[in-house]
Amino acid sequence: MGIGVSIHYPRTAPFLATIMLNFHFHKYKYGKELLVDCFKLSEIAGRSISMKELHATTFYEIFFFLEGNGSIIFEGSQLDFESPAVLFLPPARPRRWNMPGIPDCSLIIFEGEFMESFLKDHLFLHRLYYFGNFDCAPVLPLQSKDVSYFRDLSDRIKDEIRNQSSDSQHLLRAYLYQLLILLNRNYADYYQLKGNLYQNTNILKFKDLLRKHIREKQTVKEYAELLGINRNRLNQLCHESFGKDANMVIRNELLQSCKNELLTGNKTIAEISYEHNFSAPSNFVRFFKSLTKISPAVYRTEYMQIDND
């Protein structure tokens, strides 16, 4: 298969009885290094989608569900979907599947480096709405007229991988680039996203900086300084792109980082609070409850209960 797996055992704790699985990309599955793969879900039955254990990946995933339905617990919320649909999952996001069986589904996985180095644009994948976490579900329902087109394009990727020649890397990047752009166009139309995401490099840099520095930097002033703009301009850009001010965008990113740590089960609530620059665990609990209406401990427990239902 195109996926390797490592297992992270959480510290002994009464609130968790699961293990955190991390799937890594198998770069040398086909001999020479290749950072993209395409296959049917039936080929990896029991290794990812049929598992109910909490797990994450180090690579991007695009699922093309052609038949069946199911749900996924993703970033603390249950997301239901019906075929035909596309599901987009970025790296390092904990998830659990709830599927009645193995559906008719094709899967494309790739390392970010595969596209970013080719385009010389480390922000490219952040420009895509479905990977950018812009308050819309990472699911795109497909119309019947689109199903055959996207299936054909994914089949081309799969065929090229199985029958490689000296220029296959170039063609695979071209196919994947075409697929990513067309899916982004359909996604933007479906969710009526009208922002200037492609043109606004500062917003993309802001999102990238948030992911890198959210544990130690949590004010509008700090990020405005990193971007070389004033706070008013950053607030204006956030309102235009997200419909909310910069402080709320920062708070949401901080919340998501804390949620991800809670779901891995590797750290105590006190450890998570200090690692995210809270002066005391009580302040972390207060912050968490202000945005979710429940405490971090309750959130963690409820998430684990969903898995056991």
C-alpha positions in Angstrom: 0.0 0.0 0.0 1.0 3.7 -0.3 0.7 4.3 3.5 3.0 3.5 6.4 1.8 3.6 10.0 3.3 4.4 13.3 1.5 4.1 16.7 1.8 6.6 19.5 0.7 5.2 22.8 -0.7 7.9 25.1 0.4 8.3 28.7 -1.5 6.4 31.2 -4.7 8.3 31.9 -8.2 7.4 33.1 -9.9 9.4 30.4 -8.4 7.6 27.4 -8.2 4.0 26.4 -7.3 4.5 22.7 -4.1 4.8 20.8 -3.2 7.5 18.4 -2.2 6.2 15.0 -0.2 8.2 12.5 -0.1 7.2 8.9 3.0 8.2 6.9 3.4 8.4 3.1 5.2 5.4 1.6 7.5 7.4 -0.8 9.2 4.3 -2.4 6.1 2.1 -2.9 6.9 2.1 -6.7 10.7 1.9 -6.4 11.7 5.5 -7.1 10.5 8.3 -4.9 6.9 9.3 -5.7 4.9 11.7 -3.5 1.5 11.0 -4.9 -0.7 7.9 -5.0 -4.2 6.9 -6.1 -6.1 3.7 -5.3 -9.5 2.3 -4.4 -10.4 2.2 -0.7 -11.0 -1.5 -1.0 -7.2 -1.8 -1.5 -6.6 -0.6 2.1 -9.6 -2.1 3.8 -9.0 -2.2 7.6 -6.0 0.2 7.5 -7.7 3.6 7.6 -11.3 4.2 6.7 -12.8 1.1 8.4 -11.0 1.9 11.6 -12.7 3.6 14.4 -9.5 4.5 16.3 -8.4 8.0 16.4 -5.8 8.6 13.7 -4.1 11.2 11.6 -1.9 11.4 8.5 1.1 13.3 7.4 -0.2 13.9 3.9 -3.2 15.4 2.0 -6.2 13.2 1.2 -9.0 13.5 -1.4 -11.8 10.9 -1.2 -14.2 10.5 -4.1 -17.2 8.7 -2.7 -19.3 7.4 -5.6 -21.7 5.1 -3.7 -22.8 4.8 -0.1 -22.8 7.2 2.9 -21.2 7.6 6.2 -19.8 10.0 8.7 -16.5 11.1 10.1 -15.6 12.7 13.4 -13.3 15.4 12.3 -11.9 18.2 14.5 -14.4 17.4 17.2 -17.6 17.4 15.1 -19.5 14.7 13.3 -19.6 15.3 9.6 -22.2 13.3 7.7 -22.1 12.9 3.9 -23.9 11.1 1.1 -22.5 10.0 -2.3 -21.6 11.2 -4.7 -19.3 13.6 -2.8 -15.7 14.6 -2.3 -14.1 14.7 1.1 -10.9 16.7 1.7 -8.6 16.0 4.6 -5.4 18.0 5.3 -2.5 16.5 7.2 -2.3 16.2 11.0 -6.0 16.5 11.7 -7.3 13.8 14.1 -10.3 11.9 12.8 -12.4 8.8 13.2 -14.5 7.1 10.6 -18.0 5.7 10.9 -18.7 3.7 7.8 -21.2 0.8 7.5 -18.9 -0.9 5.0 -16.2 -0.2 2.4 -17.9 2.1 -0.2 -17.1 2.6 -3.8 -14.5 5.3 -3.4 -11.2 6.3 -5.0 -8.6 8.1 -2.9 -5.8 10.4 -4.0 -3.1 11.1 -1.4 0.0 13.3 -1.8 2.7 15.2 0.2 2.4 18.9 0.1 6.0 19.1 -1.3 4.9 17.3 -4.5 3.0 20.5 -5.6 4.6 23.2 -3.6 8.2 22.6 -4.8 6.9 22.3 -8.4 5.0 25.6 -8.2 7.7 27.3 -6.0 4.8 28.5 -3.8 4.6 27.1 -0.3 1.2 28.8 0.2 -0.4 27.1 -2.8 -2.3 24.5 -0.8 -3.4 27.1 1.7 -5.1 29.0 -1.3 -7.5 26.1 -1.8 -10.7 26.7 0.2 -11.3 23.1 1.1 -7.8 22.7 2.7 -7.8 26.2 4.2 -10.3 25.6 7.1 -12.4 28.6 6.1 -15.5 27.8 8.2 -17.0 25.5 5.6 -17.3 21.7 5.7 -14.5 19.9 3.9 -17.2 18.1 1.8 -18.2 18.8 -1.8 -21.4 17.1 -3.0 -21.1 16.3 -6.7 -23.6 16.7 -9.4 -24.1 13.8 -11.8 -22.5 15.8 -14.6 -19.3 16.2 -12.6 -18.9 12.6 -11.4 -17.7 11.1 -14.7 -15.2 14.0 -15.3 -13.5 13.8 -11.9 -13.5 10.0 -12.0 -11.8 10.1 -15.4 -9.2 12.5 -14.1 -8.5 10.4 -11.0 -8.3 7.3 -13.3 -5.7 9.1 -15.4 -3.6 9.7 -12.3 -3.9 6.1 -11.2 -3.0 4.8 -14.7 0.0 7.0 -15.0 1.3 5.9 -11.5 0.9 2.2 -12.5 2.6 2.8 -15.9 5.4 5.3 -15.2 7.8 6.6 -17.7 10.6 9.2 -17.5 8.3 12.2 -17.6 5.5 10.8 -15.4 6.3 13.1 -12.5 5.6 16.1 -14.7 2.4 14.7 -16.1 1.2 13.6 -12.6 1.7 17.1 -11.3 -0.2 18.5 -14.2 -3.1 16.2 -13.6 -3.2 16.8 -9.9 -2.9 20.6 -10.4 -5.8 20.5 -12.8 -7.8 18.4 -10.3 -7.1 20.7 -7.4 -8.0 23.9 -9.2 -11.3 22.5 -10.7 -12.3 21.1 -7.3 -11.6 24.4 -5.7 -13.7 26.2 -8.3 -16.6 23.8 -7.7 -16.2 24.1 -3.9 -16.2 27.9 -4.1 -19.4 27.9 -6.2 -21.2 25.4 -3.9 -20.4 27.4 -0.7 -20.7 30.8 -2.5 -17.3 31.9 -1.4 -16.6 35.2 -3.1 -13.4 36.4 -1.3 -10.1 37.3 -2.9 -8.2 34.4 -1.4 -6.0 33.9 -4.4 -5.0 37.5 -4.7 -4.5 38.3 -1.0 -1.1 37.0 0.0 -1.2 38.6 3.4 -4.2 36.6 4.5 -2.5 33.4 3.3 0.7 34.3 5.1 -1.5 35.1 8.2 -3.0 31.7 8.2 0.4 30.1 7.7 1.9 32.1 10.6 -1.0 31.1 12.8 -0.3 27.5 12.3 3.4 28.0 13.1 3.2 30.3 16.0 -0.3 30.0 17.6 1.2 28.4 20.8 3.3 31.5 21.7 1.7 34.4 19.7 -1.9 35.1 20.3 -2.5 38.9 19.7 -3.4 40.9 16.7 -0.4 43.2 17.2 2.1 40.3 17.1 0.8 38.9 13.8 0.4 42.4 12.3 4.1 43.0 13.0 5.1 39.7 11.5 3.2 40.6 8.4 4.5 44.2 8.3 1.1 45.8 8.3 -0.9 47.6 11.0 -3.6 46.1 13.1 -6.4 48.0 11.4 -5.4 46.6 8.0 -5.2 43.0 9.3 -8.7 43.4 10.8 -10.0 44.7 7.5 -8.4 41.8 5.6 -9.9 39.3 8.0 -13.4 40.8 7.7 -13.1 40.7 3.9 -11.9 37.0 3.8 -13.5 35.4 6.9 -16.3 37.8 7.9 -14.8 38.2 11.4 -12.1 40.3 13.0 -8.5 39.2 13.4 -8.8 38.5 17.1 -11.6 36.0 16.5 -9.6 34.3 13.8 -6.7 34.0 16.2 -8.9 32.7 19.0 -10.4 30.1 16.7 -7.0 28.9 15.6 -5.9 28.7 19.2 -9.0 26.7 20.1 -8.4 24.3 17.2 -4.8 23.7 18.3 -6.0 22.9 21.8 -8.7 20.6 20.6 -6.2 18.6 18.5 -4.0 18.2 21.6 -6.9 17.1 23.7 -7.9 14.5 21.1 -4.5 12.9 20.9 -4.6 12.1 24.6 -0.9 12.4 25.1 -1.0 15.4 27.4 -2.8 16.5 30.5 -5.0 19.6 30.5 -2.4 21.5 32.6 0.3 20.6 30.1 -1.8 21.8 27.1 -2.6 25.0 28.9 1.0 25.9 29.6 2.2 24.9 26.1 -0.4 27.2 24.6 0.9 30.2 26.7 -2.0 30.3 29.3 -0.8 31.6 32.6 -2.8 28.9 34.5 -5.0 25.9 33.6 -8.0 27.8 35.0 -7.5 30.5 32.3 -7.4 27.8 29.6 -10.6 26.2 30.9 -12.3 29.6 30.9 -11.2 30.4 27.4 -12.3 26.9 26.1 -15.7 27.2 27.8 -16.3 30.7 26.4 -16.1 29.3 22.8 -17.5 25.8 23.2 -19.7 26.0 26.3 -18.1 22.9 27.8 -14.8 22.3 29.6 -11.8 20.7 28.0 -12.2 17.6 30.2 -15.9 17.2 29.1 -15.0 17.8 25.4 -12.3 15.1 25.6 -14.7 12.7 27.3 -17.6 13.3 24.9 -15.3 12.8 21.9 -14.2 9.4 23.3 -17.7 8.4 24.0 -18.7 9.1 20.3 -16.0 6.5 19.3 -17.5 3.9 21.7 -21.1 4.3 20.6 
